[in-house]
Amino acid sequence: MNPGQQILFFFSALGAFNGFVISGYLLFFKRPKSPASYFLGLLLLALSIRITKAIFGYFYHDLPRIYLQIGLSGCFLIGPSLYYFTRAALENIQKTPTRWKYTYWAWIAGIVILGTIVPYQTHPWDWNHYIVHIIYAQWVVYFILTGWLLREVLAKVFTKTEKLSPGEKPILSIFLGNTVILIAYLIVFFWSFSSVYISGALFFSLLLYLNIPLFVNRKKSDTAFLGNGEPGRYARKKITEDHAISLTDKLRKIIIDQELYKNPDLKLNDLAKKINITGHQLSQLLNDNLGKSFAVYINEYRVNCACELITNDKGIKLEEIGYEVGFNSKSTFYTAFKKHKGTTPTLYKEGSSSAAFPVIGSEL
């Protein structure tokens, strides 16, 4: 390598090395640990593996195929890691759902089994023409799902009607960084521009250094989703009964007055902002003080409103009533209705009709 290539190799490899170090810190040493910090560690690990493969593949064209396979296998975990990190951070999840664990391990098992049955060493054509397409397609699908999760945050950036919160800024920074890296590798994948190939590694190094305070800081409130700041304190502080009653009354009033339950995209954090508390506090209020999940609590309002509409019977179809009160599908409406009322909307309507129009002579 000439001096220019050596400098290029040094800076790109340095970023990958630091990515491994920081991911190790987040996965094994960071305290307190949260699902968001754990998946961020997995995201950095997967990116570092993919970046390392890109660096050595760019400078050493005769790299053994086993290393190429490892790099592409790591790429298979970037999308799921980004999605679960973003979801855990936005929703301030304190315990990783079992379904997430099963899904993530299923992806790991799938790529390991596939790599064992069809190794790159003996099946390069299959990897280059089929498996790589599957890997990038999965990455893109998860990237789109992550973008959908961040649609409200991204809307703040483009419309400028509302400022980003301190917690949303680092999440958006990580998403946009992954956007650039994904675009760089897609360009290489479709058009084979080698200069763009190494630029993905360099940008990863830059992104890593810009976000180092996010990865290691223990005091900043804007890293609360990683297990730092305010949520940690609220997690150890139980809401008193008097305060819970006050918050519940305030919550009920604003939900009814503004008919917030009719919004099918209503989020816990959005509702929390309405009564000036954090999403974690609202979750604690619902689960610890009321004994209900957010979905169950909101669905109660929707079902009660649906009952009023059915009883009034203005000729509206049951399916339309479900959409009117905030459910996003007929099946969800029927399931929630039966759970809360012990009967289906159809039977409830028949019962209401019988009560409204008694049979002549029944009281004689």
Summary of the structure (lengths in Angstrom):
residues: 364
radius of gyration: 25.9
end to end distance: 104.2
largest distance: 105.9
contacts: 1110
relative contact order: 0.08
helix: 76%
strand: 0%
